[in-house]
Amino acid sequence: MRRRARALPFIGALVAGLVASAGARGGEFDSRGEYLPDPEAVHYDGFDVEPQRYVPDDTEAQCKLPMFTRGDQPSALDGTSDITVDTVSGCSERIVVDLPPTRDSYRTTVWMRHGGVDATLIVQYTPDSGLGQAQATLAPTGRTTSDGWVELASNELPVDGPSMERAFLRLTTFSHVAGVELDALEITRAGEFVEQRPCKGVGDPVCDAEEELCVANACRLGRTRVPPLPPDALRNEVVDMIESRLRVFYGGQRSREIYLPAALAEMELMRKATTAWQFWRHWVKGMHLLHDWHTHPSLRGFGGSSHRLNACFFEGDADLSHAAWPKDATYPDILVSHAGADGAAGLKAGDRLVAVDGIHPLPWAASLAGVNVGFHAATDPSNFADYAEELGGFTGLILRFATELTVIRCDAAAGTCNGLPETLQVVDLPGGGDSPDVACDNRPFYHYDAPNNPDPTNHYVFDTFFRGRVADTTDEEAIFGMTWDTLYGGGDPNGGVNKAISDAIADWKASARGVILDHRAGNGGTLDAPEGLTKLVRPEQPHAVTRMPMEIGGFDGPSDAAEGLAIFQKFKGKSPYTVGSDDHDPALPVALILHRDGSASDYLPYGMKGAPKVRLFGPHATAGAFSTYVEMFYWGGMSFQFASGDTIGFDGQALIGHGVIPDEVILPKQSDLLAGKDTLHEAALAWVRQELKP
Amino acid sequence: MIRRAFAIALITALGGCGDVELVNPAPTPTAPGAGPSDAGPSDAAAPPDQPAPKRTVEQRNPFGNVAETENLLWDGDFEWHSPFSDEYGWLSGPPYSYNFPNVRVGAECRSGLKCALVKKNKGIIGIGVSSQGNKLHASFWVHLAEGTCDQVVANVADMFDMVEPDAPVKPVSTTPDPTGWCHFDTIVDGREHKAFLFILNKTKGDVIVDDAVLKKSPNTKSLTVAAEPPTGEMAAVMEAAREDVKKLRGPHDAPPNEAKKALQKWRQR
């Protein structure tokens, strides 16, 4: 009780010491536990009167009504009233705040209880200012009261007051029974004003390399998207905890061996950080260095680009343009797979992207670890499909991080490509346009009769199954296909995915002489769906065993195939990945076309490969994401997920990090794209025709 | 303790915390996850004529019980929970699924800022890992609204492979401490199969669960509780839970759930 006897007069100093690194703090408590707002706060709201709301013009109807009530509350943190916020799902409440018309920097605090609030201070500027919206997320400081109040605070946010149109606190509530009480919204001066500055791309020295990122042609303060720096007394323990989650639970044999050490080494740098962004950026990069298809950190976004690059890229063979720009010794060429009707910088299928900021697009994308918060990589180190797929589009890597891109344009009518590359500046790419933003699904063309195809103007396959007879085949050939991306069966044999698969199998068994499965944007799912599809092609057998999420803390995987085989034998009756069916069709040829496929979309080709009438076609190994994952959400939009566990094949191999290698490794050819041909589909069709069911 | 009890009574009388907010004292310095705490004047130090404070203030660690860096549960302190999660470290039920809606925030939690509310006849299952070659030390805290500590039933369970017997995790006392908390603390045999911490609320009210830890324990330590065969009722409960958990095995790349879709939509505003 002695410590408690120190009591409130000393609390301020104690707590201030703990959170000093978070910057200036808000109010304090007197010896009776009454809240004393900071007398120098530039904005303070104890909710003694109804606060003003801000409702954007484009707000949906269900989000327009007030989502808070103000009322008397004897135990309000300050005074005798507060507000209770209860936001409708998909909506947010916005409380207007007043900030001075000066250039300054602020820290926001607010107290909540009886639930959680995701809170963000947002400042919007007049259209003629040319300034982008500024915002800072709030996270708990750890200061709490015995009657349930919890303090949230932001890091410092620079505000260009003279150009400000409005400022508000955006709120969404969670984990409550009847709303979340808020009180003592306080904004105090903290930090130094930093002007918004345009930048050309990642690495532009105009941005402060220690505190800013150049994203979508603007310097973005990292600290506005992360929680405050943990206080000195707790920082090492926070790092220990984060690292231990990975040491104990992360990955499987190969991913632990080749990625985990570098990630942990990066996270060790968190211990010496002196600012919030220094601390969390090492965490972000450490997560990226885990280099796993299921693994990534997440922060609230920095905003999009005003430019447009409505084109999708994939790996290919630029067979018509190697004279103008030779093939890289390590990486495949990058081609335009398809493009929108406008906003694509004039790029078309078959054009070639030879460089981004002067280097090959794939190592350029790989270099964004630690910079691109949403960095996404395959677990198999030989697979670069995610990098390629993410280059284009309106949220693509080029628009957000590049200064320039270098392309070689081609002429489809002539079947030739320019001899000279052309360099485009990202800031010169126009925005706007009427055509839809295309999705990148690695399919340059679709191959069923028109009504059965996905819409080629947008490539929106998503959760839909498309089936039909393959175009340019005869009734007698009876070659059918399916184009789809999801394998999320969810354990429901009658759910949409599993039903679509079982219906397709029934139809093909009844009437097909050959099948082409197009799964070139395999988003994964659950094991039941690939298990279901393999029932078409092989007898039933346990093909692998899943050991996930991580079973034994820190398990580095079987030391050799013999140990792996022992694991397979031990658990094949407990946690098998069971493929096939005794009711399969041994005479039906099935071609499976792959490109960017991970998780359940790894298990599918793994379960198909080796079946007597199956052939896999693709440009490289799949992602090798043979695990599930763990999700961890913190406050203020910060979260992470990471892979956990492994899969042991029937031969004893630990599969994570080892993608499935197609039977026929084929890259899309530039010459085919210009001719309107789909290289992989053509190869699959040719094989199926050779193998038609009698 | 008289003054503290008075302070709690005062706060309750002021109506600050509805029926789900259990006013607990500031964690003692030994409570994991709590930073240095302050509070109102102590019995010894307070001047006799000073009124009780309206509230006390304390510094908690928003990352929870980080002192247990080797916790074999994914998120024993619930600090990394979100309703937007597709694959969280705890399951709730029955029926047991990744849907884990009842997390509470604030002073009612024992450590950190988040804790789990478990309704009567409901359970939660913490996902952990085994510690091959070591015994396991399992502990957690439960705040009761009514009843006795032994009306919360817990065990370290092999939910996937169903090979190793369930090992009960027992309360240190059947009576909650003066603040309503029950401490469960047991050393169980080492396990080769994936370990889960199963907690079932058999009281007649809601309970709060917090600060769950599963960690390696030296083999030289004695077992606290001997394994015992489950009652018929518990055997049935566990069998049903295992059927649910079994369905969750394997990769699980779910399409965004409704909450996550709403979040994404909200973020775009």
Interface residues (C-beta under 8 A of the other chain):
Chain A: M1 R2 R3 R4 A5 R6 A7 L8 F10 I11 L14 V15 L18 V19 F29 S31 R32 G33 E34 P56 Q73 P74 S75 S89 G90 C91 S92 M112 R113 H114 G115 G116 A139 P140 T141 G142 R143 T144 T145 S146 D147 G148 W149 V150 R170 T172 F174 S175 H176 V177 A178 P227 P230 A233 L234 E237 V238 D240 M241 E243 S244 R245 V248 F249 H294 R300 G301 D463 T486 L487 Y488 G490 G491 N523 G524 G525 T526 L527 T546 M548 P549 M550 E551 I552 G553 G554 F555 F571 K574 S575 Y577 G598 S599 A600 Y603 A625 F626 S627 T628 Y629 V630 E631 M632 F633 Y634 W635 G637 S639 Q641
Chain B: A7 I8 I11 L14 G15 G16 C17 G18 V20 E21 V23 N24 P25 A26 P29 G35 P36 S37 D38 A39 G40 P41 S42 D43 A44 A45 A46 P51 P53 K54 R55 T56 V57 E58 Q59 R60 N61 P62 F63 V66 A67 T69 E70 N71 L72 W74 D75 E79 W80 H81 S82 P83 F84 S85 D86 E87 Y88 G89 P101 N102 V103 R104 V105 G106 A107 E108 L113 K114 I127 V129 S130 S131 Q132 F160 D161 M162 V163 E192 H193 K194 K216 K247 L248 R249 G250 P251 H252 D253 A254 P255 E258 A259 K261 A262 L263 K265 W266 R267 R269
